[in-house]
C-alpha cells in the first residue's frame, strides 16, 4: 500500500513539476515583453529647439524585430536562447492600415509587416505569380487590398486582404511604376519611364482612365514623377528632375509648384516622399538635405526637422514620409507630458541604424488637461 502511495506521489511530482515550470516561464516571458524601446525623457528630441514652441517630437525608431517584440530576460534567454533579430534592411515605401505598418524592403524583395496591436514583426516575401523584384512603394485601399509598385517587374502587383496574390497590371511599353496611391476608387501611379501620371479604375478591369501631362512635358520642362499624394482637392507629385513638388487637379491640370533647386531654406536637392496633413500642409523628405520640410498650402516653408545622422531623430538617406492619425495610442507613452499628440509622422531611412523614424506632430497641452492625460494613460495600462 505504501509503495503504491509513494509511486503515486512520484508520478504526481513528475507530472506537475514540468507544468509548474512551464507556467513560470510563460509568466516571465509575458512580463518581459515590450512593444518598443524608446528614448528616455532626458534625451528628448524636439523641433524647433527652445525657446521656440515645439511642433515635432521624435518619439522612437524601429530597425528590427527586437524593437517590436523586445528582448528576453536572462532566465528566459537561458532556457530558450535569444531569438534572432530580424532587421529592416533597405526600406523605401510605407503604408499604414488597421494597426499594421507595411514597409517595402528592396533588399529582401518583399515587405516588412509590423502589427502594433499584437506586437509582432514579420516578412512578406511572396512567391509564384506574386513574386516581387524591386518593391519601391505600396498602398492599401479601403477593401484592405495591397498594391505594390515594382519598378523592375514594371507592374503594380496586387494582394487581397489575406495576403494572397490577386492580380497585376501595367503597360506593355515605356512603363516604370515608382509609386501607387489608392483614392476615390482610382489608382494613381507615377510612371517614371513615360514621364506621366497614370490613373486607373480600381476595379477588376484596371482600365487606364487618364494620363497627364499629356506628352510627358509640363510647363517647366521634362517631367520626372516619383512619389505622389492625393487628397480631396489635388494631386501632389514629386518631380525629381525639376527639384519641385507639382500640384495638379484630379483631371490633370497644372496648378502650381513648390520649391526650387538649391541649398537654401525652402529649396530642394533630392526630393522624394511627400504627404499632406489635414490642414493642407505639405511634408517633403529630401535625401540630399536628409531632412523633412513642411510647407503650408500657399507653398511657404513653415519649418524643417531631421538632419544628417548624428543620433536619434536624424535621418540617413530618407525616402518616404507617411502621416497617420489612427494609431496614436501605441506611441503616446513617448510624448513629453507638456504636449499632446496630434498625429504620427513616419519616415523611412535607407541607410544608418534607425530605419524607420517615428515622430509626432504635437501641440502644448491645454491647461487642466494634464490630469486627464495621466488618468487616461493609467486607464489604458489597466
NUMITI-81274 format. One record per atom (N, C-alpha, C): residue in one letter; x, y, z. Coordinates in steps of 0.1 Angstrom, whole numbers, plus 2048, in hexadecimal, padded with zeros to 3 digits. Layout:
<recs>
aXYZ ...
</recs>
This chain:
<recs>
x8087F4800 x800800800 x80980D800 x81380D809 x81C81880A x82481A7FD x82780F7F7 x82F80F7EA x8268167E0 x8198127E0 x8108187D6 x80F8277D8 x80E82B7E5 x80D83A7E8 x8198417E4 x82583B7E6 x8328417E2 x8338427D3 x82E8387CC x82E8387BE x8258437B8 x8198457BF x81084F7BB x81685D7BD x81D85E7C9 x82386B7CC x82E86F7C2 x8368657BF x8418687B5 x83B86B7A7 x8308647A3 x82A867796 x824875796 x81E8797A1 x8188867A2 x8228917A1 x82E88F7A8 x8398997A7 x83E89A799 x84088E793 x84588E785 x83C89577B x82F89477E x825899775 x8238A8777 x8228AC783 x81F8BA786 x82B8C4786 x8368BF789 x8428C778A x8458CE77C x8458C6771 x8488CD764 x83D8D7761 x8308D3764 x8258DD762 x8278EA769 x82B8E8776 x82E8F477F x8398FD779 x8448F6775 x84F8FD76F x84B904762 x8438FD75A x83F90374D x836910750 x82E90F75B x82591B75E x82E927762 x83992476A x84292F76E x849935762 x84D92C759 x85493174D x84B93A744 x83E936743 x83593E73B x83294B742 x83194B74F x82F958757 x83B961755 x84795C756 x853964755 x85496A747 x85196173D x85296672F x84897172C x83B970732 x83197A72F x835987736 x83B986742 x83E99274A x84999A743 x85399373D x85E999737 x85C99F729 x85199C724 x84E9A1716 x84B9AF716 x8529B770D x84F9C570B x84C9C86FD x8449D26FA x8409D66ED x84B9DD6E5 x8519E76EB x85B9EF6E4 x8669F26EF x8729F66E9 x87C9FB6F2 x87EA0A6EF x878A126F7 x878A206F5 x883A286FC x885A346F9 x88FA3C700 x88AA4170D x893A44716 x890A49723 x88DA58723 x886A5D72D x882A6B72E x88DA7472C x899A71732 x8A4A7A731 x8ABA7A723 x8A6A7271A x8ABA7270C x8A0A77703 x897A7F708 x88DA84700 x892A8C6F4 x88CA886E8 x890A8F6DB x884A966D6 x884AA36D5 x878AAB6D0 x87DAB56C6 x873AB96BD x876AC26B2 x86AACC6B2 x86DAD96B1 x87AADF6B1 x87FADF6C0 x88CAE26C2 x892AE16CF x88DAEE6D7 x88EAED6E4 x88AAF86ED x893B046EA x88DB106EB x881B146F2 x874B136EA x875B106DD x86AB0F6D4 x860B046D9 x853B056D6 x84AAFB6DA x84CAEE6D2 x84DAE36D9 x84FAD66D2 x843AD36CA x845ACE6BE x83BAC96B5 x83CABB6B1 x848AB66B1 x84BAA86AE x854AA26B9 x850A966BD x859A8E6C7 x85DA816C1 x869A7D6C1 x86EA706BD x869A676C9 x862A5C6C5 x85CA536CF x865A466D1 x867A3F6C6 x86FA336C7 x873A2F6B9 x87AA246B8 x87EA1E6AB x87BA0F6AB x87AA0A69F x8799FB69E x8839F7693 x88C9EE697 x8969EA68D x8969DB68C x88F9D4694 x88F9C5693 x8849BF69D x8839B269D x8799AC6A5 x87A9AE6B4 x8879B06B9 x8899B26C7 x8829BF6CC x8819C96C3 x87A9D66C7 x86B9D46C8 x8669C86C4 x8579C66C5 x8559BB6D0 x85C9B06CF x8599A56D9 x8619A76E6 x86C9AF6E6 x8749B06F2 x87E9A56F3 x8879A66FD x89199C700 x88C99370B x88F98670B x88C97D716 x895980722 x89097F72E x89898173A x8A197573C x8AB976745 x8B696C745 x8B195E748 x8A795C751 x8A394E754 x89C948748 x893950741 x88C94B736 x89694872A x8A0951729 x8AA94F71F x8B3943722 x8B594072F x8BD934732 x8B692872E x8A992772F x8A291B72C x8A091971D x89D924716 x899923708 x8A292A6FE x8AC932703 x8B59396FB x8AE9466F6 x8B694F6F0 x8B195C6EB x8AD95B6DD x8A095E6DA x89C95D6CC x8A49666C3 x8A79626B7 x8AE96A6AD x8A79776AA x8AE9826AA x8A898F6A7 x8A6990697 x89A992693 x898993684 x8999A2681 x8A29A6679 x8A49B4676 x89B9B966B x8999C666B x8949CD65F x8A09D1658 x8A29CD64B x8AE9CF644 x8AF9DC63C x8A79DD631 x8A89E9629 x8999ED626 x8939F562F x8859F862E x883A04624 x877A0461E x873A0F616 x865A1361A x85BA0D612 x84DA11614 x847A0C621 x83DA13626 x836A0F633 x827A10630 x820A07636 x811A08637 x80DA05645 x802A0B64A x7FDA08657 x7EEA05655 x7EA9FA65A x7DC9F6659 x7D89EC664 x7CC9F066B x7C79E7675 x7D19E3680 x7D99ED684 x7E39EA68F x7EF9E268A x7F19E267D x7FD9DB678 x8059E4670 x8129E3671 x81B9EB669 x8229E265F x8219E5652 x8279DE647 x8339E6641 x83E9E0640 x84A9E763B x8509DF62F x8529E6624 x8589E0619 x8679DF61C x86D9D361B x87B9D061E x8819CA611 x8889D3609 x88D9CE5FC x8989C35FE x89E9C3609 x8A99B960C x8A39AB60C x8989A9612 x89299B613 x888998608 x8869A25FF x87C9A05F4 x86E99E5FA x86B9A5604 x85E9A360A x85B9AF614 x8529AC61D x84E9B6627 x8509B1635 x8529BB63E x8529B864C x8449BC651 x83E9B365A x8319B565F x8329B666E x82D9C1674 x82D9C3682 x81F9C5687 x81B9BC690 x80D9BD696 x80F9C46A4 x80A9D06A5 x80C9D86B1 x8049D26BD x7F89CE6BA x7EF9C86C5 x7F59BB6CA x7FA9B36C2 x7FF9A66C6 x80D9A66C9 x8149B16C6 x8239B26C9 x82A9A76C1 x8279A56B5 x82E99B6AC x8359A16A1 x83F99B69C x8489A0691 x84A994688 x84899667B x84A98B671 x84E991664 x85198865B x85498B64D x84A985643 x84798D639 x83D98862F x845987622 x84997B61E x851979612 x84996F609 x840974601 x83896B5F9 x83F9645EE x83A9585EA x8409515DF x83694E5D4 x83A9475CA x8319445BF x82D9515B7 x8209525B4 x81C95E5AC x81E96B5B3 x81E96A5C0 x8209775C8 x82E97A5CB x8389735C6 x8469755C9 x84A9845C6 x85198A5CF x8559985CE x8649995CA x8679A35C3 x8759A55BF x87B9B25C6 x8759BD5C3 x8799CA5CA x86D9D15CF x8679CD5DA x85B9D45DF x85F9E15E5 x85B9EC5DE x85F9F95E2 x855A005EC x848A005E8 x83EA075F0 x8329FE5F0 x829A015FA x81D9F95FB x812A01602 x8069FC600 x7FAA03607 x7F09F8609 x7E69FB612 x7DB9F2615 x7CE9FA613 x7C49F360C x7B89FA60A x7AE9F7615 x7A19FC613 x7979FA61D x7939EC61F x7959E3615 x7929D5616 x79C9CD61D x7A89D461F x7B39CD625 x7BC9C661B x7BA9C960E x7C39C4604 x7D09CC604 x7DB9C5602 x7E89CA602 x7ED9CC5F3 x7F29D85F0 x7F79DB5E3 x8069DF5E4 x80E9D85DC x81D9DA5DD x8229DE5CF x8299EA5CF x82F9EE5C3 x83D9E85C2 x83F9DF5B8 x84C9D85B7 x8529DD5AA x85D9E55AC x8639EC5A1 x86B9E3598 x8709D759D x8779CE594 x86D9C558D x8639C0594 x8599B858E x8509C0584 x8509CD586 x8499D757D x83A9D457E x8359D158A x8279CF58C x8239D459A x8159D559B x80F9D75A8 x80A9C95AC x80F9C45B7 x80C9B65BC x8029B75C7 x7F79AF5C6 x7EC9B15D0 x7EA9A45D8 x7E89A65E5 x7E599B5EE x7D899E5F6 x7D09945F9 x7C4997600 x7C699960F x7BC99A617 x7BD99D625 x7C499262D x7C4986627 x7CB97B62E x7D9979629 x7DE982621 x7EC98161C x7ED977610 x7E297360A x7E396A5FF x7E49725F2 x7EC96D5E9 x7ED9745DC x7E09755D5 x7DD9805D0 x7D09835CA x7D19865BB x7DA98F5B7 x7DA9945A9 x7E799D5A8 x7E99A159B x7F39AB599 x7EF9B258C x7F59BE58A x7F29C657E x7FE9CF57B x7FE9D456F x8099DD56A x8089DF55B x8109E7556 x8109EA548 x81B9E1541 x8199DE535 x8229D552D x82F9DC52A x82F9E9528 x83C9F0525 x83D9FD52C x849A0152E x84CA0E534 x845A10541 x847A0654A x840A07557 x849A03562 x84BA0C56C x853A09578 x84CA0F584 x843A0758B x83CA0D596 x845A0F5A2 x844A1A5A8 x84CA1D5B4 x843A1F5C0 x837A245BF x82EA265CA x81FA235C6 x817A1F5CF x809A1C5CD x801A215D9 x7F5A275D6 x7EDA2D5E0 x7DFA2A5DD x7D7A245E7 x7C9A215E5 x7C1A2C5EB x7B8A315E2 x7AFA3C5E7 x7A3A3D5DD x797A3F5E3 x78BA415DB x789A375D1 x78AA2A5D4 x788A1F5CB x791A1F5BF x79CA265C1 x7A6A265B6 x7B4A235BC x7BDA1F5B3 x7CBA1D5B6 x7D4A265AE x7DBA2E5B6 x7E4A385B0 x7F2A335B0 x7F9A335A4 x806A2D5A3 x80FA3759D x81CA385A2 x826A4059C x82EA37592 x82EA3B586 x835A3357B x842A3B578 x84DA3757E x85AA3E57C x85FA3D56D x85DA31567 x862A2F55A x85AA37550 x84DA38552 x844A40548 x843A4E54C x848A53557 x848A6155C x839A6555D x831A5D563 x823A60565 x81DA5A572 x811A5F575 x809A59580 x7FEA51578 x7FCA4557C x7F2A3C577 x7E7A3B581 x7DBA3C57D x7CFA3A586 x7C7A2E581 x7C5A24589 x7BEA18586 x7B2A1658E x7A8A0F589 x79CA0C590 x7A0A0159A x79BA035A7 x79E9F95B1 x7939EF5B1 x7929E65A7 x7899DB5A6 x7909D05A0 x7889C659B x78E9BA596 x7949BC588 x7919C8582 x7969CA574 x7A39D2575 x7A69DA57F x7B19E3580 x7B39EB573 x7A89F056E x7A99F7561 x7B0A05563 x7B9A08559 x7C0A15559 x7B6A20556 x7B3A2955F x7A9A3355E x7AFA40559 x7BCA4355D x7C1A50559 x7D0A5055B x7D8A58554 x7E6A5B556 x7E8A6A556 x7F2A6F55E x7F6A7D55D x804A7E562 x80BA8955E x808A91552 x807A89545 x800A8F53C x7FDA87530 x808A81528 x813A89528 x81FA84520 x82BA82528 x829A81535 x834A7F53E x83DA8B541 x838A9753C x840AA353F x836AAD545 x839AB3551 x830ABC556 x835ACB553 x82FAD455B x832AE2558 x841AE655A x848ADE562 x856AE1565 x860AD855E x85CACF556 x866AC754F x863AB8551 x86DAAF54F x86BAA1550 x866A9D55E x85CA9555E x856A9156B x85BA8356F x860A8357C x866A76581 x85FA7358E x853A6D58E x84BA6B59A x850A5F5A2 x851A605AF x855A555B7 x84AA515C2 x849A5A5CC x83FA585D6 x833A615D4 x827A5C5DA x81BA645D9 x812A635E5 x809A6C5E6 x7FFA6C5F1 x7F2A725EB x7E7A6D5EE x7DAA715E9 x7D1A745F5 x7CAA805F5 x7C0A835FF x7B4A885F8 x7AAA8E5FF x79DA925F9 x79FA9C5EE x7A9AA45EF x7AAAB05E6 x7B4AAD5DB x7C0AA75DD x7CBAA85D4 x7D3A9B5D4 x7DBA9A5C9 x7E5A8F5C8 x7F3A965C9 x7FBA915D3 x808A975D6 x812A8D5D1 x81CA915C9 x825A885C3 x833A8E5C5 x83DA855C9 x84BA895C9 x851A885BB x855A945B6 x85CA945A9 x86BA945AC x871A885AC x87FA865B1 x888A8E5A8 x885A8E59B x88EA95591 x88EAA4592 x882AA9597 x881AB8597 x882ABD5A6 x885AB45AF x888AB85BD x87CABF5C3 x870ABB5C0 x864AC25C5 x859AB75C8 x84FABC5CF x842AB45D1 x838ABC5C8 x832AB55BF x828ABA5B6 x81AAB75BB x811AC15BA x803ABF5BE x7FAABF5B2 x7F1AB55B1 x7E7AB45A6 x7D9AB35AB x7D0AB55A3 x7C2AB25A6 x7C0AA35A3 x7B5A9D5A7 x7B3A8F5A5 x7B2A8C596 x7AEA9558E x7AEA94580 x7BBA95579 x7C5A99580 x7D3A9A57B x7D7AA8576 x7CFAB257A x7D3AC0577 x7DDAC5581 x7E8ACB57C x7F3AD0584 x7EEADC58C x7F1ADC599 x7ECAE75A2 x7F8AF05A6 x802AE95AC x80EAF15B1 x819AE85B5 x824AED5B8 x830AE55BC x835AEB5CA x83CAE25D1 x841AE65DE x850AE35DE x858AED5E2 x867AEA5E3 x86EAEE5D7 x87BAF05D8 x884AF25CD x891AEA5D0 x89AAE95C6 x8A7AE25C8 x8B0AEB5D0 x8B7AE55DA x8C1AED5E1 x8C4AE85EF x8CDAEE5F6 x8D1AEA603 x8CBAF360E x8C2AFC60A x8BDB05614 x8B0B0061B x8ACB07625 x89FB0462C x893B04622 x88CAFA622 x880AF9619 x883AF460B x890AF1608 x894AEC5FC x895ADD5FD x898AD65F2 x899AC75F2 x8A5AC25EA x8AAAB75EE x8B6AB15E7 x8B2AA45E2 x8ACA9B5EA x8A8A8E5E5 x89AA8A5EC x890A915E8 x883A8F5EE x87EA815EA x878A7B5F5 x872A6D5F3 x864A6C5F8 x862A65603 x854A63608 x84DA7060C x840A7060A x838A7B60E x82BA77615 x825A7F61D x819A7D623 x812A8A627 x805A8A628 x7FEA9662B x7F5A94637 x7F5A9C641 x7EDA9A64D x7DFAA064B x7D7A9F656 x7C9AA4655 x7C8AB3654 x7D2ABA657 x7D2AC8656 x7D9ACD649 x7DBAC4640 x7E0AC7632 x7EFACB633 x7F6AC763D x804AC963E x80CABE637 x815AC162F x81DAB7627 x82AAB462D x82CAA762F x839AA1634 x841A9C628 x84EA9F628 x856A9B61D x863A96624 x867A89622 x874A84626 x87EA8661B x88AA8A61F x895A8D615 x8A1A85619 x8A4A7C60F x8B0A73612 x8BDA7B611 x8BDA8760B x8C9A8F60A x8CCA96617 x8C1A9D61C x8C2AA4629 x8C1A9A635 x8BCA8E633 x8B9A8463D x8B0A8A648 x8A5A90643 x89CA9664D x88EA95646 x884A9A64E x877A9C649 x873AAB64A x86DAB1640 x869ABE640 x859ABF63F x854AC9646 x845ACA647 x841AD7640 x838AD7636 x834AE3630 x825AE4632 x820AF1633 x811AF3634 x80BAF2627 x7FEAF4626 x7F7AF2619 x7FAAFD60F x800B08614 x805B1260A x813B10605 x819B0560A x827B02606 x832B0860E x82EB0E61A x838B15622 x83DB0B62C x84BB0B62E x851B02637 x84DB06646 x849AFC64D x845AFD65B x851AF9664 x857AEE662 x862AE966A x868ADD663 x873AD8669 x878ACB665 x87DAC4671 x87FAB6670 x884AAE67B x88CAA3675 x894A9D67E x89DA9267A x8ABA98678 x8B2A9466E x8C0A9866B x8C9A8C66A x8D5A8F664 x8DFA84662 x8E1A7C66F x8E2A6F66E x8E2A6767A x8EDA69684 x8EAA6C690 x8F3A6D69B x8EEA666A7 x8E1A646A7 x8DBA5D6B2 x8CCA5C6B0 x8C4A576BB x8B6A566B9 x8AFA626B4 x8A5A606AB x89EA6B6A5 x8A4A70698 x8B0A6D695 x8B7A71689 x8B3A6667E x8B7A6A672 x8B3A61666 x8BFA5D65E x8BEA52657 x8C9A4D64F x8C3A48642 x8C4A50638 x8BEA4E62A x8AFA4A62C x8A7A54631 x899A51633 x892A50625 x888A47625 x881A44618 x872A47618 x86CA45623 x85DA46623 x858A4C630 x84DA5362F x846A5963B x838A5563A x832A51645 x824A4D647 x81EA53653 x812A58652 x80BA5E65E x800A54662 x7FFA5366F x7F5A49675 x7EEA4F681 x7E1A4F680 x7D8A5568A x7D1A4A693 x7D3A3D68F x7CBA33695 x7D2A2A6A0 x7DFA2B6A1 x7E6A226AA x7EEA2A6B5 x7E8A356B9 x7EFA3D6C3 x7F1A366D0 x7E8A2D6D4 x7E8A276E1 x7F5A1E6E3 x7FBA1A6D8 x807A116DA x813A1A6DC x812A276DB x81EA2F6DC x81DA3B6E5 x811A3C6EB x80FA476F5 x818A47701 x81DA3B704 x825A3A710 x833A4070E x837A43702 x843A4A6FF x842A596FF x836A5E6FF x834A6D6FE x837A7470B x83EA7F70A x841A86716 x834A8B71D x834A8A72B x827A8D732 x822A9B72F x82AAA472A x826AB2728 x81EAB371B x81EAA9713 x818AA9705 x80EA9E703 x805AA06F9 x7FCA966F5 x7FEA936E6 x7FCA866E3 x7FFA816D5 x7F3A846CC x7F6A8A6C0 x7ECA8C6B6 x7ECA816AC x7F7A7E6A7 x7F8A7369D x807A6E69C x809A63696 x816A5D695 x81CA60687 x829A61687 x831A6367B x83BA5867A x83AA4F670 x843A4466E x84DA47662 x85AA46664 x864A4865A x86DA3C659 x86FA3764D x878A2C64A x886A31647 x890A2B64C x89EA2E649 x8A4A22643 x8AAA24637 x8B0A1862F x8BDA14635 x8C4A1C63D x8D0A18643 x8D0A1D652 x8DBA19659 x8DCA1D667 x8D6A13670 x8D7A1667D x8D2A0D688 x8C3A0E68A x8BDA19687 x8AFA1B689 x8A7A1B67C x8A1A0F679 x89BA0D66C x88DA1366A x885A14675 x878A1A675 x877A24681 x878A3167E x876A3B688 x867A3E68A x863A3F697 x855A4269A x855A4F6A2 x84FA5969C x84EA666A2 x83FA696A6 x83DA736AE x830A776B1 x82EA866AE x823A896A7 x81FA976A7 x818A9A6B4 x81EAA46BB x819AA66C9 x814AB56CA x80DAB76D5 x809AC56D9 x809AC66E8 x80BAD16ED x80BAD36FC x7FFACE702 x800AC770D x7F4AC1714 x7ECACD71A x7E0ACD718 x7D7AD771D x7D7AD772D x7D5AE2733 x7D5AE3741 x7CAADB747 x7CEAD2751 x7C4ACA757 x7C3ABC750 x7C9ABB744 x7C8AAE73D x7D2AA4742 x7DCAA874A x7E7A9F74E x7E1A94757 x7D8A98760 x7D2A8E769 x7CAA83761 x7C2A88757 x7BAA7F74E x7C4A76747 x7CFA7B742 x7D8A7373A x7DEA68743 x7E2A6B74F x7E7A61758 x7DDA5775C x7D0A5B75E x7C6A52761 x7C3A49756 x7C3A4E749 x7C1A4673D x7CCA3C73C x7D8A4073E x7E4A3773D x7E3A2C747 x7DFA30753 x7DDA2575D x7D2A1C75A x7C7A21754 x7BCA18750 x7C0A0E746 x7C9A1373C x7CDA0A731 x7D69FF737 x7DEA02741 x7E79F8747 x7DF9ED74E x7D49F0753 x7CC9E675A x7C69DC74F 
</recs>
